[in-house]
Amino acid sequence: MPVIDLLNDDPRKRTGAARHPEKATRPEHPALPKPPWLRVKAPGSALWRETGALLADAGLTTVCQEAACPNIGGCWEQKHASFMIMGDVCTRACGFCNVATGQPAPLDPEEPGRVAQATKALGLAHVVVTSVDRDDLPDGGAGHFAQTIRAIRAACPKTSIEILTPDFLKKPGALETVVAAGPDVFNHNLETVPSLYVTVRPGARYFHSLRLLQRAKELNPNIFTKSGLMLGLGESRNEVMQVMDDMRVAAVDFLTLGQYLAPTRRHHPVARFAPPEEFDAWREMALAKGFAYVAASPLTRSSHHAGADFARLRALCAGFDHAGAL
């Protein structure tokens, strides 16, 4: 069964509002047929429904749903979910992203506590917390991230915490606030190569994102840093290799590589589908460049198997410095 749209019940469709108003007038690009290695089983098991009901009752948003992640069935069946805080509306309009664009609602001060309680109810040994971009907030939402980390620590002291943050562009002190809260993993995705930023990440700046990762390690050398790239956006082989080198200079520990899948035909088009053996080759190359851990496959996503990957990463780095110096 093909990768499916998990947001057919999006309330914006019922009200007539566009989920991606900035893309509504763009011409539709031709869709490449998906190869067999990108086909997944449609979710619908009892455990999947149970996880969804728990999250709905808690009034929480997940990136699993909002990003239409193809791995949602397998993850939710294991009661694994990645929380998306600060609402479900983003202030940016990235060319690859399925999260809705618009004016976000005010922050919910009770949300950090609800995330902590859901983490406890799901029995998560490792939790991933991400967010929409909140350029409308003075600190970009850094304080809300810190509150969420502290709430999880209080409710689930044995749970390791991974955060996947925005870039906090033009938000002085934001990164320091987040790192001081003590997450175990600091993740910020570069997403693609610099030459594609103007169409894929128009609101972001490549070297700012790279410096954010480097600065997180400088602030806390014991924190694990992580970043990801999507393949199939139109990048060249040499460009991917250069980004890997840039990440290593920035002391990034953990790299994820996955296939880009266009949410709609008005998003950035898929240039090509990389076969599984290509991802295997990229994994070997990345390890040779000095990454402590690499997850690479067509269906790899930042938070997919994040707990198991973190356990392996921590075991690999046990007993020696992982500050990332080349």
N, C-alpha and C positions, 0 to 999 in steps of 0.2 A: 504494500500500500504506500502511496506517495506521502511525503511530508505534508502535513495538513495545516490549515489555518485554524488555530485554536481560539480565534476571537470572532467567530461568526455571531456571537451574542453580544458584541461590543455595543454598549448603550448609545454610542455616538451614531450608530447606524439607525437606531430607532428614532432618534431626534432629528436626523437629517444632517448632523454636523459631520464635517470631514475629519477623519482621524489624522490625516496629513494634509492640511489645507495648502501648504506650500507646494505640494506635488499634484494637486487636483487637476491642474490645467496642462500638465506635461503630457506629451504623447506617450502611448504605451510602446515599450520596446518588445521585440520578439522574445519569447521565452524558449530557452534551450531545454530540450527534453532531459529529465533527470535520469542519470545512470542508475543501475540496479543497486549500487552500494550506498545510495542515498535514500533508499526506501525503508521506512520504519513502520512498525505495527501501530495502528491507531490505539490511543489509550482508551480505557473504559472498564478496567477491573474494579472489584470492590475496594481494594486498597487505594487505588487511584481516586475513586470517588470519596473515600474516607478522608484522605489527605486534603482534597479540594474543599470538603465540607468544613474541616477544622480551620483552614485558612480563611474561608469565607465567614465563618462564625466569629473569627478574631478580627475581621475587618482589615485584613492585610493584603498587600499586593505582592505578586512574585514576578521576577523577571522571566521565569519559566513561561508564564502566560503572556505577558506584555510583549516579549520578544519573539513569541511563537516558536519556542525552542523545540526542535524535533525530538529531543531526549526526554520530554516531560513525562511520557508514559513510564519509562523505566525508572526514572528518578522518583516520581510520586508513588509508584508501587513499592518503593523501598522507604517511603516516608522521608525522602530527601527533597527539600525545597530551598530555593535561593530567594531571600527577601529583597524587595525593592522598596526602599523607604522614600519619604518626602513626596508621596503622591504617584500618580500614573501619567502625568503630563509633563513633558520636557520643554525647556526653554530653547532648545536647539533643534535643528532640522537636518541631522546627518543623512547622507544619501543612502546609507545601508540599513538604517534602524527602523524597527517596527513600532517603537514606543510613540505614543501620540504626542503631537506638537501643539503648543498653545500657551495660555496663561495659567500657571499652576495655582492651586488653592493654597491658603495659608498652611503652615506646618501644624501637624497634630501633636500636641505635647504629650499625649498618651501613647503615641505609637512606639517609642522605645520599649516601654513596659510590655506592650502587647507582643512585640517581636521576641522579647525575652521569654515570655510565657509560652509562646508557640514553639520556641526552640526547646523548651523543657517538655512540652506536651508531645512533641515529635520524637523526643529522645535523641536529639542530634549530638553526636560526638564532635562534629565539626560543622560550623554554620558559615554560610556565605551571605554577606549583606552588601547590596549594591544600591544605587539610587538613580533617579533621573538627574539631569543637569538642572541646577537651580541658580542660574545667573542673576535672578531677581533678588537673591538674598545677599546681605552684606558679606557673609562668610562663605557663601556658596553651599551652605548646609553642613559645614564642618562641625559645628557645635552639636547638630542633631546626630551626626555619625558618632561623635564622642559619647553622647548620652546613650545611644543604642548599645555601643560596646560596653559601657559601664553597667547597663541594665542586664545584659546577657551575662557578664562576669558575676554579678550578684546572684542571679537566679540559677546559673549553670556554671559553677566555678571550674569544672573539669572539661568544659567544651572549648575547643580551639576556635578562634574567630578569624575569619578571612573577610577583608573588605575590598570591594571593587569600586573605586571612587571615580568621580569626574575629575577634570584637570584643575579645578579651582583657579581658572584663569583670572588674573587681576584681583585676587582675593588674598591680600597679604596676611600671613599668620594662619591661614586655613590648614595647610598641611601640618604645621607644628601642632595644632589643636588635635588633629586626628591621630597622629603618631603618638602623642603624649598619652592618649587613652589606652594604648597598649594592645593593639591587634597583633595576632600572631603572623598574619600574612597581609602585606600591603600590595594590592593589585591595581594596576591602571593599564588599560590596553592601548597600545599604539594603533592598533586596528589595521593599518595599511602603511604603504611606503610614502615618503614625503611628496613625491610628484602627484599623488592622487588626493592629497588632503583638500585641495580646493573644491573637489566634487564630492568626496566621500566624507570628510570631516571639516566642512567649511568654517565652523565656529571654533575649531581647535588650531593649535600650533604645534608642529612636530617637535621642535626642540624644547618647547616648554614642557610637553608631556615627558620627554626623555629626561629633562632636568628634574621633574617631579619625582621620578623613580630614583634617580641618583640621590636627591636630597633626602628622601625617606630613609635610605640606607645610611646616609651621613648622620641623620638625627638619631637613629637607633641601629647600630651595626648588627644587632642580633635579630632584627626583624627580617623575615623572608620577603623578598620582593618578587613580583610576578607580572608578566605582561603577555599580551597575545596579538597574533596577526591572523587575518583572514586571507586565504588564497582564492584567486579567481576573480579579483576585481579589475585586473588589467595590469598587474605589476610584472616586472621582469625578474628573472632569476637573480641577476646581479643586484637589483634593488633589494630583494629579500635578504641576500647575503650581507649587504651593507647595514640593513636595519638590525640584523642579528649582531653584527660587530658593534654597532652603536649601543645596543642593549648591554653587551658585555662590558663596554667601557663604563656604562652607568651602573655596573655591578648587579644587574638583574639575575636572580637565582633560577627562576622557573619560567619557561617559555611554553605557551600553548599555540598550536597551529591548527586551524580548522578551515573547512570549505565555506566560502560565502554563499548564502542562499538569499536571493532577492525576495523580500516580503511581498511586493506587488510588482507589476510590470511598469510602474511609474517610479520605482526606486532605481538606484544605480544597477545597471544590468550585470548579469553574470557573464564574464568574458570566457570562462572555461571551467570545466569540472576536472580537478586534479585527481588522478586515480590513487587508490590506497598505497600502492608501492612508491609513489612520489612522496607521500607523507612519511613513509618509512625512511626514505633517503634523507629527507629534511631533518628528521629526528637524529639520525646518525651524524649529520653535519653539525647540527646545533650542539650535540654533546661534545663533539670534537672541538668546538669553539669555546667550551668551558662552562656551559650551563650545567647546574647541578642536577636538574631534572627537566625533561621535555615530554609533553603530551602532544601527540600529533596524529590526526586521523581526519577523514572527511567530516565526521560528526563531533569532533572535539569542540567543546565550548569552555569558556573560562571556569564555569562552576561545575561542569560535568565530572563526576568522580573526584571532586575537589578534596573530600575528606581522605579517601584512600591515597590520592596523590600527595597530600600534605604529610601523611604518615610515612610514606616512602621517602619523601624529601628530607624530613626530619631525621629519619634513620640514617640516610646517606651522609648527612652533615653532622651527625652526632660525634662529639669528641674532637672536632676541629673547627677553626674559624671559618665562617661562611660570609665574611664581609665583602666578598666578591672581587677582591683585587686580582688583576690578571697577572 
